[in-house]
């Protein structure tokens, strides 16, 4: 199977490490209405993944907002 950059995803643990936050904080952000933080998608088994492209765009926007 061939993967492209668009197929790349981060796990919640990877995003938490990048942001130096707990996974619980990311779960809390996801539970707010509307959700806070980077865009995520639910996959089978109740797992959450963060598309790398969307995450990097969100991260850049946070840095630009400073």
Predicted model as a PDB file, atoms N, CA, C, CB and O in Angstrom, pLDDT in the B-factor column:
MODEL        1                                                                  
ATOM      1  N   UNK A   1       0.847  -1.182   0.000  1.00 51.00           N  
ATOM      2  CA  UNK A   1       0.000   0.000   0.000  1.00 51.00           C  
ATOM      3  C   UNK A   1       0.883   1.232   0.000  1.00 51.00           C  
ATOM      4  CB  UNK A   1      -0.958   0.005   1.216  1.00 51.00           C  
ATOM      5  O   UNK A   1       1.853   1.298   0.755  1.00 51.00           O  
ATOM      6  N   UNK A   2       0.567   2.193  -0.820  1.00 53.00           N  
ATOM      7  CA  UNK A   2       1.331   3.426  -0.950  1.00 53.00           C  
ATOM      8  C   UNK A   2       0.689   4.506  -0.086  1.00 53.00           C  
ATOM      9  CB  UNK A   2       1.410   3.878  -2.433  1.00 53.00           C  
ATOM     10  O   UNK A   2      -0.525   4.703  -0.130  1.00 53.00           O  
ATOM     11  N   UNK A   3       1.507   5.205   0.699  1.00 59.00           N  
ATOM     12  CA  UNK A   3       0.971   6.308   1.493  1.00 59.00           C  
ATOM     13  C   UNK A   3       1.507   7.623   0.950  1.00 59.00           C  
ATOM     14  CB  UNK A   3       1.335   6.145   2.993  1.00 59.00           C  
ATOM     15  O   UNK A   3       2.613   7.687   0.413  1.00 59.00           O  
ATOM     16  N   UNK A   4       0.715   8.656   1.097  1.00 61.00           N  
ATOM     17  CA  UNK A   4       1.115   9.988   0.683  1.00 61.00           C  
ATOM     18  C   UNK A   4       1.177  10.872   1.920  1.00 61.00           C  
ATOM     19  CB  UNK A   4       0.135  10.570  -0.378  1.00 61.00           C  
ATOM     20  O   UNK A   4       0.773  10.458   3.006  1.00 61.00           O  
ATOM     21  N   UNK A   5       1.681  12.083   1.754  1.00 62.00           N  
ATOM     22  CA  UNK A   5       1.722  13.017   2.872  1.00 62.00           C  
ATOM     23  C   UNK A   5       0.330  13.242   3.459  1.00 62.00           C  
ATOM     24  CB  UNK A   5       2.326  14.347   2.427  1.00 62.00           C  
ATOM     25  O   UNK A   5       0.177  13.433   4.665  1.00 62.00           O  
ATOM     26  N   UNK A   6      -0.681  13.217   2.590  1.00 65.00           N  
ATOM     27  CA  UNK A   6      -2.055  13.436   3.046  1.00 65.00           C  
ATOM     28  C   UNK A   6      -2.534  12.302   3.951  1.00 65.00           C  
ATOM     29  CB  UNK A   6      -2.993  13.577   1.847  1.00 65.00           C  
ATOM     30  O   UNK A   6      -3.485  12.482   4.713  1.00 65.00           O  
ATOM     31  N   UNK A   7      -1.889  11.139   3.877  1.00 83.00           N  
ATOM     32  CA  UNK A   7      -2.291   9.992   4.689  1.00 83.00           C  
ATOM     33  C   UNK A   7      -1.621   9.984   6.066  1.00 83.00           C  
ATOM     34  CB  UNK A   7      -1.965   8.704   3.956  1.00 83.00           C  
ATOM     35  O   UNK A   7      -1.994   9.189   6.929  1.00 83.00           O  
ATOM     36  N   UNK A   8      -0.654  10.845   6.275  1.00 96.00           N  
ATOM     37  CA  UNK A   8       0.102  10.824   7.524  1.00 96.00           C  
ATOM     38  C   UNK A   8      -0.734  11.381   8.669  1.00 96.00           C  
ATOM     39  CB  UNK A   8       1.403  11.623   7.380  1.00 96.00           C  
ATOM     40  O   UNK A   8      -1.426  12.387   8.518  1.00 96.00           O  
ATOM     41  N   UNK A   9      -0.658  10.716   9.810  1.00 97.00           N  
ATOM     42  CA  UNK A   9      -1.417  11.154  10.983  1.00 97.00           C  
ATOM     43  C   UNK A   9      -0.537  11.087  12.229  1.00 97.00           C  
ATOM     44  CB  UNK A   9      -2.688  10.287  11.171  1.00 97.00           C  
ATOM     45  O   UNK A   9       0.431  10.328  12.290  1.00 97.00           O  
ATOM     46  N   UNK A  10      -0.898  11.899  13.215  1.00 98.00           N  
ATOM     47  CA  UNK A  10      -0.306  11.827  14.543  1.00 98.00           C  
ATOM     48  C   UNK A  10      -1.307  11.139  15.466  1.00 98.00           C  
ATOM     49  CB  UNK A  10       0.077  13.250  15.078  1.00 98.00           C  
ATOM     50  O   UNK A  10      -2.516  11.262  15.275  1.00 98.00           O  
ATOM     51  N   UNK A  11      -0.813  10.425  16.450  1.00 97.00           N  
ATOM     52  CA  UNK A  11      -1.669   9.899  17.501  1.00 97.00           C  
ATOM     53  C   UNK A  11      -1.880  11.000  18.537  1.00 97.00           C  
ATOM     54  CB  UNK A  11      -1.050   8.616  18.152  1.00 97.00           C  
ATOM     55  O   UNK A  11      -1.195  12.023  18.516  1.00 97.00           O  
ATOM     56  N   UNK A  12      -2.815  10.784  19.426  1.00 97.00           N  
ATOM     57  CA  UNK A  12      -3.039  11.751  20.513  1.00 97.00           C  
ATOM     58  C   UNK A  12      -1.777  11.891  21.361  1.00 97.00           C  
ATOM     59  CB  UNK A  12      -4.237  11.314  21.401  1.00 97.00           C  
ATOM     60  O   UNK A  12      -1.432  12.993  21.786  1.00 97.00           O  
ATOM     61  N   UNK A  13      -1.091  10.777  21.605  1.00 98.00           N  
ATOM     62  CA  UNK A  13       0.140  10.819  22.410  1.00 98.00           C  
ATOM     63  C   UNK A  13       1.214  11.660  21.716  1.00 98.00           C  
ATOM     64  CB  UNK A  13       0.670   9.386  22.666  1.00 98.00           C  
ATOM     65  O   UNK A  13       1.932  12.414  22.373  1.00 98.00           O  
ATOM     66  N   UNK A  14       1.325  11.533  20.403  1.00 98.00           N  
ATOM     67  CA  UNK A  14       2.325  12.316  19.660  1.00 98.00           C  
ATOM     68  C   UNK A  14       2.013  13.812  19.715  1.00 98.00           C  
ATOM     69  CB  UNK A  14       2.390  11.848  18.194  1.00 98.00           C  
ATOM     70  O   UNK A  14       2.913  14.634  19.890  1.00 98.00           O  
ATOM     71  N   UNK A  15       0.742  14.157  19.565  1.00 98.00           N  
ATOM     72  CA  UNK A  15       0.356  15.567  19.637  1.00 98.00           C  
ATOM     73  C   UNK A  15       0.591  16.089  21.053  1.00 98.00           C  
ATOM     74  CB  UNK A  15      -1.131  15.758  19.223  1.00 98.00           C  
ATOM     75  O   UNK A  15       1.087  17.202  21.227  1.00 98.00           O  
ATOM     76  N   UNK A  16       0.244  15.306  22.049  1.00 98.00           N  
ATOM     77  CA  UNK A  16       0.460  15.727  23.432  1.00 98.00           C  
ATOM     78  C   UNK A  16       1.946  16.012  23.687  1.00 98.00           C  
ATOM     79  CB  UNK A  16      -0.053  14.647  24.409  1.00 98.00           C  
ATOM     80  O   UNK A  16       2.290  17.008  24.324  1.00 98.00           O  
ATOM     81  N   UNK A  17       2.811  15.144  23.194  1.00 98.00           N  
ATOM     82  CA  UNK A  17       4.257  15.373  23.358  1.00 98.00           C  
ATOM     83  C   UNK A  17       4.702  16.643  22.644  1.00 98.00           C  
ATOM     84  CB  UNK A  17       5.055  14.172  22.825  1.00 98.00           C  
ATOM     85  O   UNK A  17       5.474  17.427  23.196  1.00 98.00           O  
ATOM     86  N   UNK A  18       4.220  16.850  21.423  1.00 96.00           N  
ATOM     87  CA  UNK A  18       4.606  18.048  20.660  1.00 96.00           C  
ATOM     88  C   UNK A  18       4.184  19.318  21.385  1.00 96.00           C  
ATOM     89  CB  UNK A  18       3.983  18.016  19.255  1.00 96.00           C  
ATOM     90  O   UNK A  18       4.920  20.305  21.400  1.00 96.00           O  
ATOM     91  N   UNK A  19       2.992  19.292  21.990  1.00 96.00           N  
ATOM     92  CA  UNK A  19       2.458  20.478  22.654  1.00 96.00           C  
ATOM     93  C   UNK A  19       2.869  20.572  24.127  1.00 96.00           C  
ATOM     94  CB  UNK A  19       0.951  20.482  22.549  1.00 96.00           C  
ATOM     95  O   UNK A  19       2.609  21.573  24.794  1.00 96.00           O  
ATOM     96  N   UNK A  20       3.512  19.518  24.615  1.00 97.00           N  
ATOM     97  CA  UNK A  20       3.883  19.440  26.036  1.00 97.00           C  
ATOM     98  C   UNK A  20       2.649  19.590  26.932  1.00 97.00           C  
ATOM     99  CB  UNK A  20       4.926  20.530  26.383  1.00 97.00           C  
ATOM    100  O   UNK A  20       2.634  20.337  27.910  1.00 97.00           O  
ATOM    101  N   UNK A  21       1.617  18.834  26.539  1.00 97.00           N  
ATOM    102  CA  UNK A  21       0.355  18.769  27.272  1.00 97.00           C  
ATOM    103  C   UNK A  21       0.041  17.317  27.564  1.00 97.00           C  
ATOM    104  CB  UNK A  21      -0.801  19.438  26.476  1.00 97.00           C  
ATOM    105  O   UNK A  21       0.651  16.413  26.993  1.00 97.00           O  
ATOM    106  N   UNK A  22      -0.910  17.097  28.450  1.00 98.00           N  
ATOM    107  CA  UNK A  22      -1.337  15.729  28.713  1.00 98.00           C  
ATOM    108  C   UNK A  22      -2.361  15.297  27.666  1.00 98.00           C  
ATOM    109  CB  UNK A  22      -1.927  15.604  30.136  1.00 98.00           C  
ATOM    110  O   UNK A  22      -3.028  16.121  27.040  1.00 98.00           O  
ATOM    111  N   UNK A  23      -2.463  13.986  27.497  1.00 97.00           N  
ATOM    112  CA  UNK A  23      -3.489  13.461  26.599  1.00 97.00           C  
ATOM    113  C   UNK A  23      -4.871  13.823  27.124  1.00 97.00           C  
ATOM    114  CB  UNK A  23      -3.353  11.929  26.443  1.00 97.00           C  
ATOM    115  O   UNK A  23      -5.802  14.025  26.345  1.00 97.00           O  
ATOM    116  N   UNK A  24      -5.005  13.904  28.438  1.00 98.00           N  
ATOM    117  CA  UNK A  24      -6.295  14.270  29.032  1.00 98.00           C  
ATOM    118  C   UNK A  24      -6.712  15.672  28.593  1.00 98.00           C  
ATOM    119  CB  UNK A  24      -6.223  14.194  30.571  1.00 98.00           C  
ATOM    120  O   UNK A  24      -7.888  15.915  28.324  1.00 98.00           O  
ATOM    121  N   UNK A  25      -5.758  16.588  28.522  1.00 98.00           N  
ATOM    122  CA  UNK A  25      -6.081  17.940  28.054  1.00 98.00           C  
ATOM    123  C   UNK A  25      -6.620  17.889  26.631  1.00 98.00           C  
ATOM    124  CB  UNK A  25      -4.837  18.856  28.123  1.00 98.00           C  
ATOM    125  O   UNK A  25      -7.604  18.559  26.317  1.00 98.00           O  
ATOM    126  N   UNK A  26      -5.983  17.099  25.766  1.00 97.00           N  
ATOM    127  CA  UNK A  26      -6.477  16.977  24.392  1.00 97.00           C  
ATOM    128  C   UNK A  26      -7.870  16.358  24.354  1.00 97.00           C  
ATOM    129  CB  UNK A  26      -5.510  16.138  23.552  1.00 97.00           C  
ATOM    130  O   UNK A  26      -8.706  16.764  23.547  1.00 97.00           O  
ATOM    131  N   UNK A  27      -8.127  15.375  25.223  1.00 96.00           N  
ATOM    132  CA  UNK A  27      -9.473  14.781  25.286  1.00 96.00           C  
ATOM    133  C   UNK A  27     -10.483  15.838  25.729  1.00 96.00           C  
ATOM    134  CB  UNK A  27      -9.500  13.561  26.260  1.00 96.00           C  
ATOM    135  O   UNK A  27     -11.587  15.910  25.189  1.00 96.00           O  
ATOM    136  N   UNK A  28     -10.108  16.653  26.707  1.00 97.00           N  
ATOM    137  CA  UNK A  28     -11.015  17.707  27.177  1.00 97.00           C  
ATOM    138  C   UNK A  28     -11.283  18.727  26.074  1.00 97.00           C  
ATOM    139  CB  UNK A  28     -10.430  18.411  28.414  1.00 97.00           C  
ATOM    140  O   UNK A  28     -12.423  19.150  25.885  1.00 97.00           O  
ATOM    141  N   UNK A  29     -10.238  19.123  25.346  1.00 96.00           N  
ATOM    142  CA  UNK A  29     -10.423  20.057  24.236  1.00 96.00           C  
ATOM    143  C   UNK A  29     -11.382  19.486  23.211  1.00 96.00           C  
ATOM    144  CB  UNK A  29      -9.082  20.388  23.577  1.00 96.00           C  
ATOM    145  O   UNK A  29     -12.248  20.193  22.697  1.00 96.00           O  
ATOM    146  N   UNK A  30     -11.226  18.203  22.914  1.00 94.00           N  
ATOM    147  CA  UNK A  30     -12.063  17.555  21.906  1.00 94.00           C  
ATOM    148  C   UNK A  30     -13.525  17.489  22.339  1.00 94.00           C  
ATOM    149  CB  UNK A  30     -11.546  16.154  21.619  1.00 94.00           C  
ATOM    150  O   UNK A  30     -14.427  17.449  21.502  1.00 94.00           O  
ATOM    151  N   UNK A  31     -13.751  17.476  23.650  1.00 95.00           N  
ATOM    152  CA  UNK A  31     -15.112  17.350  24.177  1.00 95.00           C  
ATOM    153  C   UNK A  31     -15.847  18.683  24.266  1.00 95.00           C  
ATOM    154  CB  UNK A  31     -15.071  16.713  25.540  1.00 95.00           C  
ATOM    155  O   UNK A  31     -17.052  18.698  24.514  1.00 95.00           O  
ATOM    156  N   UNK A  32     -15.149  19.805  24.068  1.00 96.00           N  
ATOM    157  CA  UNK A  32     -15.815  21.101  24.130  1.00 96.00           C  
ATOM    158  C   UNK A  32     -16.627  21.323  22.862  1.00 96.00           C  
ATOM    159  CB  UNK A  32     -14.788  22.237  24.322  1.00 96.00           C  
ATOM    160  O   UNK A  32     -16.382  20.699  21.830  1.00 96.00           O  
ATOM    161  N   UNK A  33     -17.594  22.221  22.960  1.00 95.00           N  
ATOM    162  CA  UNK A  33     -18.424  22.545  21.800  1.00 95.00           C  
ATOM    163  C   UNK A  33     -18.296  24.032  21.529  1.00 95.00           C  
ATOM    164  CB  UNK A  33     -19.919  22.143  22.030  1.00 95.00           C  
ATOM    165  O   UNK A  33     -18.725  24.836  22.357  1.00 95.00           O  
ATOM    166  N   UNK A  34     -17.723  24.425  20.404  1.00 94.00           N  
ATOM    167  CA  UNK A  34     -17.064  23.578  19.417  1.00 94.00           C  
ATOM    168  C   UNK A  34     -15.718  23.076  19.953  1.00 94.00           C  
ATOM    169  CB  UNK A  34     -16.865  24.347  18.095  1.00 94.00           C  
ATOM    170  O   UNK A  34     -15.169  23.655  20.891  1.00 94.00           O  
ATOM    171  N   UNK A  35     -15.187  22.001  19.357  1.00 92.00           N  
ATOM    172  CA  UNK A  35     -13.910  21.462  19.834  1.00 92.00           C  
ATOM    173  C   UNK A  35     -12.790  22.488  19.726  1.00 92.00           C  
ATOM    174  CB  UNK A  35     -13.539  20.209  19.048  1.00 92.00           C  
ATOM    175  O   UNK A  35     -12.747  23.286  18.790  1.00 92.00           O  
ATOM    176  N   UNK A  36     -11.887  22.452  20.698  1.00 94.00           N  
ATOM    177  CA  UNK A  36     -10.696  23.297  20.665  1.00 94.00           C  
ATOM    178  C   UNK A  36      -9.531  22.480  20.118  1.00 94.00           C  
ATOM    179  CB  UNK A  36     -10.364  23.860  22.082  1.00 94.00           C  
ATOM    180  O   UNK A  36      -9.619  21.260  19.982  1.00 94.00           O  
ATOM    181  N   UNK A  37      -8.458  23.163  19.811  1.00 95.00           N  
ATOM    182  CA  UNK A  37      -7.245  22.473  19.401  1.00 95.00           C  
ATOM    183  C   UNK A  37      -7.254  22.064  17.951  1.00 95.00           C  
ATOM    184  CB  UNK A  37      -7.036  21.275  20.244  1.00 95.00           C  
ATOM    185  O   UNK A  37      -8.126  22.466  17.181  1.00 95.00           O  
ATOM    186  N   UNK A  38      -6.265  21.252  17.581  1.00 96.00           N  
ATOM    187  CA  UNK A  38      -6.141  20.835  16.181  1.00 96.00           C  
ATOM    188  C   UNK A  38      -7.268  19.894  15.767  1.00 96.00           C  
ATOM    189  CB  UNK A  38      -4.794  20.158  15.951  1.00 96.00           C  
ATOM    190  O   UNK A  38      -7.838  19.184  16.596  1.00 96.00           O  
ATOM    191  N   UNK A  39      -7.581  19.899  14.463  1.00 96.00           N  
ATOM    192  CA  UNK A  39      -8.625  19.022  13.933  1.00 96.00           C  
ATOM    193  C   UNK A  39      -8.205  17.571  14.095  1.00 96.00           C  
ATOM    194  CB  UNK A  39      -8.916  19.339  12.447  1.00 96.00           C  
ATOM    195  O   UNK A  39      -7.038  17.222  13.913  1.00 96.00           O  
ATOM    196  N   UNK A  40      -9.161  16.741  14.436  1.00 96.00           N  
ATOM    197  CA  UNK A  40      -8.907  15.314  14.610  1.00 96.00           C  
ATOM    198  C   UNK A  40     -10.007  14.527  13.947  1.00 96.00           C  
ATOM    199  CB  UNK A  40      -8.801  14.942  16.099  1.00 96.00           C  
ATOM    200  O   UNK A  40     -11.068  15.060  13.624  1.00 96.00           O  
ATOM    201  N   UNK A  41      -9.745  13.260  13.747  1.00 96.00           N  
ATOM    202  CA  UNK A  41     -10.748  12.357  13.195  1.00 96.00           C  
ATOM    203  C   UNK A  41     -10.825  11.118  14.074  1.00 96.00           C  
ATOM    204  CB  UNK A  41     -10.414  11.975  11.721  1.00 96.00           C  
ATOM    205  O   UNK A  41      -9.825  10.670  14.636  1.00 96.00           O  
ATOM    206  N   UNK A  42     -12.032  10.576  14.180  1.00 94.00           N  
ATOM    207  CA  UNK A  42     -12.238   9.320  14.900  1.00 94.00           C  
ATOM    208  C   UNK A  42     -12.047   8.181  13.915  1.00 94.00           C  
ATOM    209  CB  UNK A  42     -13.657   9.260  15.564  1.00 94.00           C  
ATOM    210  O   UNK A  42     -12.548   8.229  12.791  1.00 94.00           O  
ATOM    211  N   UNK A  43     -11.325   7.162  14.338  1.00 93.00           N  
ATOM    212  CA  UNK A  43     -11.182   5.973  13.502  1.00 93.00           C  
ATOM    213  C   UNK A  43     -11.717   4.777  14.283  1.00 93.00           C  
ATOM    214  CB  UNK A  43      -9.688   5.748  13.075  1.00 93.00           C  
ATOM    215  O   UNK A  43     -12.138   4.914  15.431  1.00 93.00           O  
ATOM    216  N   UNK A  44     -11.698   3.634  13.666  1.00 91.00           N  
ATOM    217  CA  UNK A  44     -12.261   2.435  14.283  1.00 91.00           C  
ATOM    218  C   UNK A  44     -11.700   2.194  15.683  1.00 91.00           C  
ATOM    219  CB  UNK A  44     -11.994   1.223  13.405  1.00 91.00           C  
ATOM    220  O   UNK A  44     -10.554   2.531  15.980  1.00 91.00           O  
ATOM    221  N   UNK A  45     -12.520   1.616  16.515  1.00 92.00           N  
ATOM    222  CA  UNK A  45     -12.091   1.298  17.868  1.00 92.00           C  
ATOM    223  C   UNK A  45     -12.067   2.500  18.803  1.00 92.00           C  
ATOM    224  CB  UNK A  45     -10.739   0.682  17.826  1.00 92.00           C  
ATOM    225  O   UNK A  45     -11.476   2.431  19.881  1.00 92.00           O  
ATOM    226  N   UNK A  46     -12.702   3.601  18.406  1.00 89.00           N  
ATOM    227  CA  UNK A  46     -12.754   4.778  19.259  1.00 89.00           C  
ATOM    228  C   UNK A  46     -11.454   5.567  19.311  1.00 89.00           C  
ATOM    229  CB  UNK A  46     -13.130   4.372  20.630  1.00 89.00           C  
ATOM    230  O   UNK A  46     -11.294   6.450  20.153  1.00 89.00           O  
ATOM    231  N   UNK A  47     -10.536   5.252  18.422  1.00 94.00           N  
ATOM    232  CA  UNK A  47      -9.251   5.955  18.413  1.00 94.00           C  
ATOM    233  C   UNK A  47      -9.380   7.308  17.716  1.00 94.00           C  
ATOM    234  CB  UNK A  47      -8.173   5.100  17.719  1.00 94.00           C  
ATOM    235  O   UNK A  47     -10.266   7.525  16.889  1.00 94.00           O  
ATOM    236  N   UNK A  48      -8.475   8.200  18.074  1.00 96.00           N  
ATOM    237  CA  UNK A  48      -8.442   9.536  17.487  1.00 96.00           C  
ATOM    238  C   UNK A  48      -7.108   9.711  16.784  1.00 96.00           C  
ATOM    239  CB  UNK A  48      -8.656  10.643  18.570  1.00 96.00           C  
ATOM    240  O   UNK A  48      -6.068   9.306  17.303  1.00 96.00           O  
ATOM    241  N   UNK A  49      -7.137  10.310  15.612  1.00 97.00           N  
ATOM    242  CA  UNK A  49      -5.912  10.632  14.882  1.00 97.00           C  
ATOM    243  C   UNK A  49      -5.990  12.070  14.412  1.00 97.00           C  
ATOM    244  CB  UNK A  49      -5.696   9.668  13.681  1.00 97.00           C  
ATOM    245  O   UNK A  49      -7.066  12.602  14.139  1.00 97.00           O  
ATOM    246  N   UNK A  50      -4.822  12.683  14.326  1.00 98.00           N  
ATOM    247  CA  UNK A  50      -4.699  14.070  13.896  1.00 98.00           C  
ATOM    248  C   UNK A  50      -3.964  14.088  12.556  1.00 98.00           C  
ATOM    249  CB  UNK A  50      -3.949  14.937  14.969  1.00 98.00           C  
ATOM    250  O   UNK A  50      -2.772  13.781  12.512  1.00 98.00           O  
ATOM    251  N   UNK A  51      -4.648  14.442  11.459  1.00 98.00           N  
ATOM    252  CA  UNK A  51      -3.949  14.520  10.180  1.00 98.00           C  
ATOM    253  C   UNK A  51      -2.780  15.505  10.278  1.00 98.00           C  
ATOM    254  CB  UNK A  51      -4.923  14.942   9.051  1.00 98.00           C  
ATOM    255  O   UNK A  51      -2.957  16.643  10.715  1.00 98.00           O  
ATOM    256  N   UNK A  52      -1.601  15.069   9.874  1.00 98.00           N  
ATOM    257  CA  UNK A  52      -0.389  15.876  10.021  1.00 98.00           C  
ATOM    258  C   UNK A  52      -0.549  17.231   9.340  1.00 98.00           C  
ATOM    259  CB  UNK A  52       0.823  15.134   9.440  1.00 98.00           C  
ATOM    260  O   UNK A  52      -0.198  18.260   9.918  1.00 98.00           O  
ATOM    261  N   UNK A  53      -1.073  17.238   8.128  1.00 97.00           N  
ATOM    262  CA  UNK A  53      -1.234  18.502   7.390  1.00 97.00           C  
ATOM    263  C   UNK A  53      -2.097  19.481   8.188  1.00 97.00           C  
ATOM    264  CB  UNK A  53      -1.868  18.245   5.996  1.00 97.00           C  
ATOM    265  O   UNK A  53      -1.731  20.647   8.336  1.00 97.00           O  
ATOM    266  N   UNK A  54      -3.230  19.021   8.698  1.00 97.00           N  
ATOM    267  CA  UNK A  54      -4.124  19.883   9.475  1.00 97.00           C  
ATOM    268  C   UNK A  54      -3.459  20.326  10.774  1.00 97.00           C  
ATOM    269  CB  UNK A  54      -5.443  19.155   9.779  1.00 97.00           C  
ATOM    270  O   UNK A  54      -3.577  21.482  11.180  1.00 97.00           O  
ATOM    271  N   UNK A  55      -2.758  19.395  11.422  1.00 97.00           N  
ATOM    272  CA  UNK A  55      -2.084  19.743  12.672  1.00 97.00           C  
ATOM    273  C   UNK A  55      -1.053  20.845  12.444  1.00 97.00           C  
ATOM    274  CB  UNK A  55      -1.410  18.503  13.281  1.00 97.00           C  
ATOM    275  O   UNK A  55      -1.012  21.820  13.194  1.00 97.00           O  
ATOM    276  N   UNK A  56      -0.221  20.696  11.416  1.00 97.00           N  
ATOM    277  CA  UNK A  56       0.830  21.680  11.158  1.00 97.00           C  
ATOM    278  C   UNK A  56       0.243  23.045  10.804  1.00 97.00           C  
ATOM    279  CB  UNK A  56       1.743  21.195  10.029  1.00 97.00           C  
ATOM    280  O   UNK A  56       0.800  24.074  11.187  1.00 97.00           O  
ATOM    281  N   UNK A  57      -0.872  23.066  10.080  1.00 96.00           N  
ATOM    282  CA  UNK A  57      -1.552  24.333   9.793  1.00 96.00           C  
ATOM    283  C   UNK A  57      -2.055  24.972  11.076  1.00 96.00           C  
ATOM    284  CB  UNK A  57      -2.722  24.114   8.817  1.00 96.00           C  
ATOM    285  O   UNK A  57      -1.904  26.179  11.268  1.00 96.00           O  
ATOM    286  N   UNK A  58      -2.654  24.175  11.960  1.00 96.00           N  
ATOM    287  CA  UNK A  58      -3.150  24.684  13.240  1.00 96.00           C  
ATOM    288  C   UNK A  58      -1.991  25.218  14.082  1.00 96.00           C  
ATOM    289  CB  UNK A  58      -3.910  23.576  14.010  1.00 96.00           C  
ATOM    290  O   UNK A  58      -2.089  26.297  14.665  1.00 96.00           O  
ATOM    291  N   UNK A  59      -0.904  24.465  14.141  1.00 95.00           N  
ATOM    292  CA  UNK A  59       0.267  24.865  14.927  1.00 95.00           C  
ATOM    293  C   UNK A  59       0.821  26.203  14.419  1.00 95.00           C  
ATOM    294  CB  UNK A  59       1.365  23.769  14.865  1.00 95.00           C  
ATOM    295  O   UNK A  59       1.148  27.083  15.215  1.00 95.00           O  
ATOM    296  N   UNK A  60       0.922  26.351  13.118  1.00 95.00           N  
ATOM    297  CA  UNK A  60       1.403  27.595  12.528  1.00 95.00           C  
ATOM    298  C   UNK A  60       0.483  28.758  12.877  1.00 95.00           C  
ATOM    299  CB  UNK A  60       1.519  27.455  11.011  1.00 95.00           C  
ATOM    300  O   UNK A  60       0.951  29.849  13.201  1.00 95.00           O  
ATOM    301  N   UNK A  61      -0.819  28.525  12.811  1.00 95.00           N  
ATOM    302  CA  UNK A  61      -1.789  29.576  13.159  1.00 95.00           C  
ATOM    303  C   UNK A  61      -1.646  30.001  14.614  1.00 95.00           C  
ATOM    304  CB  UNK A  61      -3.224  29.093  12.897  1.00 95.00           C  
ATOM    305  O   UNK A  61      -1.815  31.177  14.935  1.00 95.00           O  
ATOM    306  N   UNK A  62      -1.335  29.050  15.503  1.00 91.00           N  
ATOM    307  CA  UNK A  62      -1.154  29.391  16.915  1.00 91.00           C  
ATOM    308  C   UNK A  62       0.080  30.259  17.103  1.00 91.00           C  
ATOM    309  CB  UNK A  62      -1.042  28.120  17.770  1.00 91.00           C  
ATOM    310  O   UNK A  62       0.073  31.191  17.907  1.00 91.00           O  
ATOM    311  N   UNK A  63       1.136  29.957  16.364  1.00 89.00           N  
ATOM    312  CA  UNK A  63       2.362  30.733  16.467  1.00 89.00           C  
ATOM    313  C   UNK A  63       2.163  32.129  15.881  1.00 89.00           C  
ATOM    314  CB  UNK A  63       3.515  30.013  15.757  1.00 89.00           C  
ATOM    315  O   UNK A  63       2.687  33.110  16.409  1.00 89.00           O  
ATOM    316  N   UNK A  64       1.403  32.215  14.782  1.00 87.00           N  
ATOM    317  CA  UNK A  64       1.123  33.512  14.158  1.00 87.00           C  
ATOM    318  C   UNK A  64       0.249  34.397  15.047  1.00 87.00           C  
ATOM    319  CB  UNK A  64       0.443  33.308  12.807  1.00 87.00           C  
ATOM    320  O   UNK A  64       0.326  35.623  14.972  1.00 87.00           O  
ATOM    321  N   UNK A  65      -0.581  33.778  15.886  1.00 83.00           N  
ATOM    322  CA  UNK A  65      -1.507  34.520  16.744  1.00 83.00           C  
ATOM    323  C   UNK A  65      -0.806  35.169  17.947  1.00 83.00           C  
ATOM    324  CB  UNK A  65      -2.607  33.590  17.235  1.00 83.00           C  
ATOM    325  O   UNK A  65      -1.393  36.002  18.638  1.00 83.00           O  
ATOM    326  N   UNK A  66       0.432  34.786  18.185  1.00 73.00           N  
ATOM    327  CA  UNK A  66       1.157  35.332  19.353  1.00 73.00           C  
ATOM    328  C   UNK A  66       1.465  36.773  19.192  1.00 73.00           C  
ATOM    329  CB  UNK A  66       2.434  34.586  19.593  1.00 73.00           C  
ATOM    330  O   UNK A  66       2.067  37.378  20.079  1.00 73.00           O  
TER     331      UNK A  66                                                      
ENDMDL                                                                          
END                                                                             
